[in-house]
Amino acid sequence: MLTGGTIDKHYNESNGELDFTETHMPELLALGRNRADIELEQVMLLDSLEMTDENRQTILKACKNTSQDKILITHGTDTIVKTASVLAEVKLEKTIVLLGAMIPFVFKHSDATFNMGFALGAVQCLPQGVYVAMNGKVFNWNAVRKNREQGIFEALI
């Protein structure tokens, strides 16, 4: 399930800004030599700082309506935990893993491919629940925060 975030941003050569044109996920998965059976559903392409409660309800509705019981959600890192909490509140009988990237996929040293591969493996192994997968670690939705100074996700103490 695709919702946007830095992972899917595009560099706009005209104005030097990062924006959205279309998802990069088919290319990302192909470069990672993915062989898992994946259904891509683009729910939205938004910067997570622009995401509203209504947008989060749209993501929740998409999770409820899919027949899949293992769901990956690409998301912006700034509010990924907020969205995870909305999904966790309803206690769906599904495994949901949210992931993002600190550097857009289209940039040379992006963490996007690694994060996607790691999250794809995690969603296949984890029990039902809501998780955030970043930096080679899986976190329970309510035990993680983004450390902006270090540019990493870390467990809450």
Backbone bond lengths (Angstrom), bond angles and torsions (degrees), N, CA, C in turn:
res aa  C-N    CA-C-N  psi(-1)  N-CA   C-N-CA  omega(-1)  CA-C   N-CA-C  phi
1 M - - - 1.430 - - 1.531 106.56 -
2 L 1.307 115.51 128.00 1.457 120.78 -174.16 1.522 109.94 -109.56
3 T 1.341 115.73 126.86 1.463 119.41 179.76 1.524 112.76 -125.28
4 G 1.318 117.25 -4.61 1.463 120.03 177.89 1.512 112.59 112.47
5 G 1.312 115.53 -143.88 1.456 121.13 -177.09 1.517 110.81 90.89
6 T 1.316 115.05 174.18 1.457 121.73 -178.15 1.520 112.50 -54.41
7 I 1.313 117.53 -35.04 1.464 121.58 -177.84 1.529 111.51 -53.08
8 D 1.329 118.03 -33.39 1.460 122.35 -174.68 1.525 113.66 -108.64
9 K 1.328 117.43 11.28 1.468 119.18 -179.49 1.527 111.34 -76.69
10 H 1.317 113.58 154.87 1.459 124.55 -177.42 1.527 107.44 -120.40
11 Y 1.320 116.52 143.08 1.470 120.18 176.73 1.518 108.89 -84.78
12 N 1.320 116.28 120.35 1.456 122.24 179.50 1.530 108.19 -88.94
13 E 1.321 116.36 108.00 1.468 121.09 -176.94 1.521 112.82 -66.67
14 S 1.305 117.69 -24.17 1.467 121.30 -178.34 1.525 112.62 -68.65
15 N 1.342 115.52 -41.21 1.462 117.80 -175.85 1.529 113.62 -121.99
16 G 1.334 117.39 -1.00 1.457 121.17 177.85 1.514 114.62 74.24
17 E 1.324 117.11 14.55 1.460 120.83 -179.14 1.522 110.88 -103.28
18 L 1.317 114.59 161.85 1.460 121.06 173.69 1.520 108.00 -94.15
19 D 1.334 116.41 131.75 1.449 120.58 178.80 1.527 108.67 -148.03
20 F 1.311 116.37 -172.60 1.459 121.80 -179.88 1.517 110.13 -112.48
21 T 1.318 116.12 134.91 1.455 121.06 171.92 1.525 108.38 -118.15
22 E 1.307 116.08 -58.95 1.459 122.31 175.18 1.523 107.24 -154.09
23 T 1.308 116.56 165.23 1.460 119.78 -178.07 1.528 111.38 -69.61
24 H 1.309 115.03 148.73 1.463 122.27 176.19 1.534 111.44 -101.12
25 M 1.331 117.30 3.41 1.465 120.30 -172.16 1.531 114.92 -61.43
26 P 1.332 120.79 -40.23 1.470 117.44 177.28 1.535 111.80 -58.77
27 E 1.328 116.97 -42.47 1.467 120.70 178.57 1.525 111.21 -66.71
28 L 1.322 116.87 -43.56 1.459 121.22 179.51 1.530 110.56 -59.05
29 L 1.308 117.14 -47.09 1.464 121.03 -179.88 1.527 111.55 -65.40
30 A 1.322 117.06 -37.84 1.469 120.27 178.41 1.529 110.83 -66.45
31 L 1.322 117.28 -42.80 1.471 120.48 178.82 1.524 111.64 -63.92
32 G 1.332 116.22 -32.30 1.455 121.15 177.61 1.525 112.75 -79.94
33 R 1.328 116.54 1.72 1.468 123.19 -179.80 1.531 111.40 56.32
34 N 1.313 116.08 38.41 1.451 122.50 -179.82 1.528 111.24 -61.30
35 R 1.300 116.36 135.35 1.465 121.99 175.90 1.532 111.53 -122.66
36 A 1.331 116.94 2.62 1.465 120.19 177.24 1.523 109.23 -73.17
37 D 1.302 116.09 150.24 1.458 122.22 178.07 1.531 108.23 -78.72
38 I 1.320 116.62 108.38 1.465 121.34 -174.36 1.523 109.91 -123.71
39 E 1.329 114.75 135.18 1.461 122.65 172.39 1.516 106.71 -105.06
40 L 1.319 118.15 119.15 1.458 120.76 177.36 1.521 109.72 -92.25
41 E 1.315 116.39 127.13 1.460 121.68 175.55 1.518 107.65 -126.49
42 Q 1.314 116.24 114.57 1.460 120.57 177.80 1.520 108.62 -86.34
43 V 1.310 116.32 108.30 1.455 121.92 179.93 1.527 110.20 -84.54
44 M 1.333 115.40 -40.01 1.467 122.09 178.12 1.521 107.29 -169.69
45 L 1.295 117.65 166.95 1.460 122.87 170.80 1.523 106.69 -129.76
46 L 1.336 115.36 95.96 1.455 121.73 -176.48 1.515 111.11 -132.04
47 D 1.300 116.07 149.68 1.458 121.19 166.00 1.529 105.26 -71.24
48 S 1.306 118.06 134.86 1.464 119.29 -174.41 1.527 112.61 -65.84
49 L 1.317 118.42 -21.76 1.462 119.99 175.82 1.524 111.62 -69.92
50 E 1.332 117.04 -18.09 1.462 122.02 177.69 1.526 112.11 -97.22
51 M 1.331 117.05 -2.83 1.454 121.29 -176.56 1.531 110.63 -72.98
52 T 1.318 115.26 134.43 1.463 121.79 -179.19 1.524 110.09 -103.75
53 D 1.326 115.09 171.85 1.467 119.86 174.58 1.529 110.09 -61.29
54 E 1.313 116.86 -35.78 1.469 120.92 178.06 1.538 110.22 -63.52
55 N 1.335 117.05 -41.55 1.468 120.78 176.47 1.527 110.72 -60.79
56 R 1.324 116.36 -41.03 1.469 120.00 179.34 1.526 111.02 -65.16
57 Q 1.317 116.78 -35.97 1.462 120.40 176.55 1.530 110.58 -67.09
58 T 1.324 117.21 -33.82 1.462 121.21 176.19 1.535 109.84 -64.66
59 I 1.321 117.25 -41.42 1.471 121.42 177.22 1.525 109.76 -64.11
60 L 1.315 116.70 -45.19 1.462 121.06 178.15 1.527 110.70 -58.85
61 K 1.304 117.02 -45.46 1.473 121.38 179.47 1.531 110.36 -60.33
62 A 1.326 116.91 -42.16 1.472 120.46 178.47 1.529 110.56 -63.08
63 C 1.323 117.27 -38.48 1.472 120.47 177.89 1.529 110.91 -66.61
64 K 1.310 116.53 -40.94 1.464 121.09 178.56 1.525 111.12 -64.91
65 N 1.332 116.34 -40.62 1.463 120.94 -171.82 1.521 114.78 -81.37
66 T 1.318 118.30 -18.76 1.456 118.82 -179.83 1.531 110.18 -75.58
67 S 1.307 115.26 146.59 1.467 119.67 176.62 1.527 111.19 -80.00
68 Q 1.327 116.59 -10.83 1.469 121.25 -179.67 1.525 110.42 -70.75
69 D 1.331 115.86 141.51 1.471 118.71 176.58 1.530 112.00 -105.92
70 K 1.332 116.91 0.60 1.468 122.78 174.52 1.524 106.73 -127.43
71 I 1.325 115.49 116.29 1.457 120.80 -171.00 1.527 110.53 -127.34
72 L 1.319 115.76 128.27 1.468 122.29 170.47 1.516 107.26 -102.75
73 I 1.323 116.62 137.35 1.457 120.80 178.18 1.524 108.49 -127.01
74 T 1.329 116.85 117.79 1.457 119.91 171.56 1.519 107.34 -78.44
75 H 1.319 116.15 139.37 1.464 120.06 -171.05 1.518 109.04 -157.01
76 G 1.303 116.82 152.86 1.450 121.03 172.83 1.519 110.70 -67.59
77 T 1.323 116.31 144.39 1.461 120.60 -173.85 1.523 113.82 -74.95
78 D 1.327 117.91 -22.63 1.470 119.17 -175.75 1.523 113.76 -65.90
79 T 1.321 117.81 -34.82 1.474 119.83 -177.97 1.529 112.21 -126.72
80 I 1.317 117.29 21.69 1.462 121.81 -178.35 1.538 111.28 -59.22
81 V 1.319 117.04 -38.10 1.468 120.68 -178.60 1.534 110.25 -69.30
82 K 1.316 117.15 -36.05 1.470 120.44 178.43 1.528 110.62 -62.97
83 T 1.315 116.65 -44.43 1.468 120.05 177.62 1.522 110.52 -65.80
84 A 1.329 116.94 -41.14 1.466 120.44 178.35 1.524 110.64 -58.35
85 S 1.328 117.63 -38.86 1.468 120.08 -179.87 1.526 111.67 -66.37
86 V 1.334 117.04 -37.37 1.470 120.73 177.35 1.532 109.66 -62.73
87 L 1.321 116.87 -42.67 1.464 121.00 -179.85 1.523 111.25 -68.81
88 A 1.323 116.99 -37.44 1.460 120.79 -177.64 1.526 112.67 -69.89
89 E 1.322 116.82 -31.41 1.469 121.41 -177.67 1.520 112.96 -56.07
90 V 1.327 117.60 -34.11 1.462 120.30 -173.94 1.528 113.06 -89.78
91 K 1.318 116.45 -6.65 1.473 121.72 175.42 1.534 112.73 51.30
92 L 1.327 115.68 56.26 1.461 120.15 175.78 1.521 109.16 -66.16
93 E 1.294 117.18 148.50 1.465 120.91 177.75 1.524 108.85 -86.18
94 K 1.331 114.41 62.08 1.457 122.17 -176.99 1.522 108.51 -144.21
95 T 1.314 115.18 161.59 1.458 121.52 171.79 1.520 106.57 -102.30
96 I 1.329 116.04 120.22 1.465 121.87 -176.86 1.521 108.04 -123.24
97 V 1.328 116.06 124.01 1.456 121.71 178.03 1.525 108.48 -121.82
98 L 1.322 115.84 121.43 1.457 121.88 176.12 1.522 109.16 -97.05
99 L 1.324 116.37 140.98 1.459 121.20 179.79 1.509 109.59 -144.64
100 G 1.285 115.02 161.08 1.454 120.82 177.21 1.509 109.53 -153.68
101 A 1.313 116.03 -160.96 1.460 121.91 177.85 1.518 108.37 -148.47
102 M 1.305 115.61 149.23 1.452 120.70 176.60 1.537 110.30 -85.87
103 I 1.332 116.12 -22.48 1.462 122.75 -179.06 1.531 107.34 -127.64
104 P 1.331 119.59 131.98 1.468 121.05 -178.91 1.535 112.75 -54.41
105 F 1.312 115.36 145.98 1.460 122.01 179.10 1.522 112.24 -52.74
106 V 1.325 117.11 -35.51 1.462 120.89 -175.03 1.530 113.52 -73.58
107 F 1.327 118.55 -6.73 1.461 121.39 178.99 1.524 109.84 -94.35
108 K 1.314 116.06 146.62 1.462 123.27 -172.73 1.529 114.66 -52.49
109 H 1.287 119.01 -45.98 1.468 121.05 -174.53 1.526 112.72 -102.79
110 S 1.309 116.09 35.43 1.460 121.34 -179.10 1.526 111.47 -68.94
111 D 1.314 114.66 148.33 1.456 122.21 173.84 1.538 111.32 -92.07
112 A 1.315 117.39 3.89 1.466 122.13 -173.65 1.524 113.39 -61.33
113 T 1.322 117.79 -48.09 1.466 120.28 -176.73 1.523 110.69 -64.20
114 F 1.315 116.53 -44.69 1.469 119.62 178.54 1.522 110.49 -62.42
115 N 1.328 117.03 -47.37 1.461 120.17 -177.89 1.524 111.62 -61.53
116 M 1.333 117.35 -39.93 1.463 120.20 178.77 1.525 110.56 -65.59
117 G 1.313 116.99 -46.69 1.469 119.73 179.79 1.510 112.01 -61.84
118 F 1.315 115.67 -43.16 1.463 120.15 179.40 1.527 110.58 -62.87
119 A 1.335 116.72 -46.62 1.464 120.78 -179.45 1.525 111.70 -65.25
120 L 1.323 116.87 -36.47 1.458 120.89 178.40 1.529 110.79 -62.93
121 G 1.318 116.61 -41.81 1.467 120.39 175.26 1.515 111.48 -66.38
122 A 1.330 116.75 -41.63 1.461 121.15 -177.50 1.523 112.12 -63.84
123 V 1.329 117.27 -44.14 1.463 119.79 -176.44 1.531 111.34 -63.16
124 Q 1.316 117.16 -26.52 1.462 120.60 179.78 1.528 112.34 -78.49
125 C 1.324 117.46 -17.81 1.464 121.46 -174.15 1.527 114.63 -110.05
126 L 1.304 117.23 -21.99 1.464 120.82 -173.95 1.528 112.09 -79.52
127 P 1.336 116.15 151.71 1.467 119.48 173.30 1.535 109.85 -73.98
128 Q 1.308 116.49 172.33 1.459 120.72 178.49 1.517 110.34 -55.14
129 G 1.312 115.11 142.70 1.454 120.85 -179.84 1.514 109.56 148.87
130 V 1.339 115.94 -175.72 1.460 122.19 -179.11 1.522 108.66 -119.61
131 Y 1.322 115.78 130.87 1.456 122.53 -174.06 1.525 110.77 -136.44
132 V 1.329 114.77 160.36 1.455 122.46 171.19 1.523 106.08 -119.52
133 A 1.334 116.63 127.59 1.470 121.75 179.07 1.527 108.63 -114.92
134 M 1.320 115.56 114.39 1.468 121.68 179.20 1.520 109.00 -150.31
135 N 1.315 116.54 148.34 1.461 122.20 172.75 1.527 113.40 58.46
136 G 1.338 116.83 32.12 1.456 119.94 178.72 1.516 113.88 75.22
137 K 1.315 117.46 16.15 1.464 121.96 179.32 1.522 109.70 -131.47
138 V 1.325 114.59 150.70 1.463 121.39 174.05 1.522 106.96 -110.35
139 F 1.326 115.53 132.34 1.452 121.46 -179.34 1.520 109.88 -122.29
140 N 1.328 117.20 141.99 1.449 119.86 168.11 1.517 107.32 -63.87
141 W 1.315 116.96 144.13 1.464 122.46 -174.08 1.527 112.99 -54.08
142 N 1.336 116.71 -31.53 1.460 120.22 -174.88 1.530 113.15 -100.63
143 A 1.317 116.98 14.37 1.465 120.06 -177.33 1.528 111.24 -133.88
144 V 1.331 116.45 35.58 1.464 120.53 -176.42 1.525 110.14 -143.92
145 R 1.317 114.44 151.38 1.463 119.44 173.35 1.518 108.85 -147.34
146 K 1.312 115.46 157.26 1.455 121.29 174.87 1.522 108.12 -88.61
147 N 1.323 116.33 122.38 1.457 121.69 175.14 1.522 106.31 -91.73
148 R 1.306 116.70 99.64 1.464 122.08 -174.96 1.524 112.30 -67.09
149 E 1.320 117.42 -32.83 1.461 120.60 -179.88 1.528 111.91 -65.26
150 Q 1.336 115.91 -41.31 1.470 120.10 -178.58 1.514 112.74 -94.31
151 G 1.334 118.19 -11.89 1.442 122.00 -179.68 1.519 113.56 68.16
152 I 1.347 115.88 37.60 1.465 121.62 -179.38 1.538 109.93 -138.39
153 F 1.305 114.91 166.88 1.452 120.95 170.35 1.514 107.90 -101.49
154 E 1.335 115.78 143.61 1.455 120.04 -177.38 1.515 110.17 -143.00
155 A 1.319 114.46 155.31 1.457 120.40 178.26 1.517 109.84 -70.61
156 L 1.320 115.34 144.20 1.467 120.02 172.71 1.517 107.81 -75.02
157 I 1.286 115.11 142.33 1.481 119.26 -179.15 1.493 110.00 -92.20
